[in-house]
Amino acid sequence: MSDEASDADLLNPTARAFVLAREGNAQLLGTYVDGGVPLDATNDRGDTLLMLAAYHGNTEAVRVLLDRGADPNQLTEHGQSPLAAAVFKNATDIVKALVAKGADPETGAPSALEAAQMFGNTGLLTLLQP
């Protein structure tokens, strides 16, 4: 990507929101969403804002997005869920936040339950059980 394309992306509010989700700037991310960036937007890789925040371990960004109505069960184009990403990263606080907002542990491929089983993470398995 050229410097010009990067600069142009940063001027685009939705593209900037993806950077904020990845970096974990929860307060500014909330401002962008409140200003009209759609919660269900996806980037060129099919990731949502919530997926990026969860995968990168940004608990406060996850909470900001969930509190504004982000769908905890929206899958990427590859069938991955934010909850499975949080399990993969062993991000217990994010798993708790997602489950509290209705994330389905059986959604996606692999599902969060399957991921916890693959990694032998009994603590997260306990959190994910109904």
MOFEN-V982647 format. One record per residue. N is the residue number from 0. SS is DSSP state (alpha for helix, beta for strand, coil for the rest). PSI is psi as a letter, one per 30 degrees, with the letter a starting at -180 (NA if undefined). OMEGA is omega in radians with two decimals (NA if undefined). Layout:
N_SS_PSI_OMEGA ; N_SS_PSI_OMEGA
This chain:
0_coil_k_-3.14 ; 1_coil_l_3.10 ; 2_alpha_e_3.13 ; 3_alpha_e_3.13 ; 4_alpha_e_3.12 ; 5_alpha_e_3.11 ; 6_alpha_e_3.13 ; 7_alpha_e_3.11 ; 8_alpha_e_-3.11 ; 9_alpha_f_3.08 ; 10_alpha_f_3.11 ; 11_coil_j_-3.08 ; 12_alpha_e_-3.14 ; 13_alpha_e_3.10 ; 14_alpha_e_3.13 ; 15_alpha_e_3.13 ; 16_alpha_e_3.09 ; 17_alpha_e_3.09 ; 18_alpha_e_-3.13 ; 19_alpha_e_3.10 ; 20_alpha_e_-3.14 ; 21_alpha_e_-3.11 ; 22_alpha_f_3.12 ; 23_coil_g_3.10 ; 24_coil_i_-2.99 ; 25_alpha_e_-3.08 ; 26_alpha_e_-3.13 ; 27_alpha_e_3.07 ; 28_alpha_e_3.09 ; 29_alpha_e_3.11 ; 30_alpha_e_3.12 ; 31_alpha_e_3.13 ; 32_alpha_e_3.10 ; 33_alpha_f_3.14 ; 34_coil_f_3.04 ; 35_coil_f_3.07 ; 36_coil_k_-3.08 ; 37_coil_k_3.13 ; 38_coil_f_-3.08 ; 39_coil_g_3.11 ; 40_coil_k_3.06 ; 41_beta_l_3.09 ; 42_coil_a_-3.08 ; 43_coil_f_3.10 ; 44_coil_g_3.12 ; 45_coil_g_3.13 ; 46_coil_k_3.02 ; 47_beta_l_3.05 ; 48_alpha_e_-3.12 ; 49_alpha_e_3.11 ; 50_alpha_e_-3.12 ; 51_alpha_e_3.13 ; 52_alpha_e_-3.14 ; 53_alpha_e_-3.09 ; 54_alpha_e_-3.10 ; 55_coil_g_3.02 ; 56_coil_g_-3.08 ; 57_coil_i_-3.02 ; 58_alpha_e_-3.10 ; 59_alpha_e_3.08 ; 60_alpha_e_3.08 ; 61_alpha_e_-3.13 ; 62_alpha_e_3.12 ; 63_alpha_e_-3.12 ; 64_alpha_e_3.12 ; 65_alpha_e_3.14 ; 66_alpha_f_3.12 ; 67_coil_g_3.02 ; 68_coil_g_3.09 ; 69_coil_k_-3.12 ; 70_coil_j_-3.12 ; 71_coil_f_-3.12 ; 72_coil_g_3.11 ; 73_coil_k_-3.10 ; 74_coil_l_3.00 ; 75_coil_l_3.11 ; 76_coil_f_3.10 ; 77_coil_g_3.08 ; 78_coil_g_-3.13 ; 79_coil_k_3.14 ; 80_coil_l_3.05 ; 81_alpha_e_-3.14 ; 82_alpha_e_3.10 ; 83_alpha_e_3.10 ; 84_alpha_e_3.12 ; 85_alpha_e_3.08 ; 86_alpha_e_3.13 ; 87_alpha_e_-3.12 ; 88_coil_g_-3.13 ; 89_coil_h_-3.10 ; 90_coil_i_-3.03 ; 91_alpha_e_-3.12 ; 92_alpha_e_3.12 ; 93_alpha_e_3.07 ; 94_alpha_e_-3.14 ; 95_alpha_e_-3.13 ; 96_alpha_e_-3.13 ; 97_alpha_e_3.13 ; 98_alpha_e_3.13 ; 99_alpha_f_3.14 ; 100_coil_g_2.99 ; 101_coil_g_3.10 ; 102_coil_k_-3.12 ; 103_coil_j_-3.11 ; 104_coil_f_-3.11 ; 105_coil_g_-3.13 ; 106_coil_k_3.03 ; 107_coil_l_-3.12 ; 108_coil_j_-0.08 ; 109_coil_l_3.09 ; 110_coil_l_3.10 ; 111_alpha_e_3.10 ; 112_alpha_e_3.13 ; 113_alpha_e_3.13 ; 114_alpha_e_3.13 ; 115_alpha_e_3.10 ; 116_alpha_e_3.14 ; 117_alpha_e_-3.09 ; 118_coil_g_3.14 ; 119_coil_h_-3.09 ; 120_coil_i_-3.07 ; 121_alpha_e_3.11 ; 122_alpha_e_3.12 ; 123_alpha_e_3.08 ; 124_alpha_e_3.11 ; 125_alpha_e_3.12 ; 126_alpha_f_-3.04 ; 127_alpha_f_-3.12 ; 128_coil_k_3.12 ; 129_coil_NA_NA
